[in-house]
Amino acid sequence: MRPWREYLNPLMKKGALETALPVQWKGKTVTSTDTKDYKPQKVDLGGYMIVKAKNMAEAVKIAKKSPHAMTRMGPTTIRECVEMQM
């Protein structure tokens, strides 16, 4: 956990980190007609981060410095959040 704290603390201090959490491997898959136990996939979501970045290039730069990327544990997907008007 120390590498993650060392990576996330500077992002928090500069206000770039919204949230970052690992996810449980247990869960439910829900449709309109059924609910089943979640079965992990070969490539699966292990956690998530929401960061404030000026653009995709800055988001990629932030992601490349993560402990996950530095240890080549698997792919990291970066996607932009869409603002919704309610």
Phi, psi and omega in degrees: 000335181302315178301325179291318177299317180295331178279316187281326183303313177297325177295320177295316183298325180269005175079015182272342184262119176275308179197156176204123181211145169283162178244152177288150178277345176269145178181193180232145171253121188242132170237180180292342184242353189205155172226126181231160172295139179288136176247117180304147180262168179302311173248117190222165178285120178258343180179180180211158173224142170241117181238154173267121178226150179296324184198181182296324180299319178292321178298320178296318179299317178297314182296322182295339180270357183289151176303326179298312181290321183294333181260004178053047181285345182151181184287151171242129179256133178245126179223146179279138173281145180257128177290135178243136175265124180252000000 
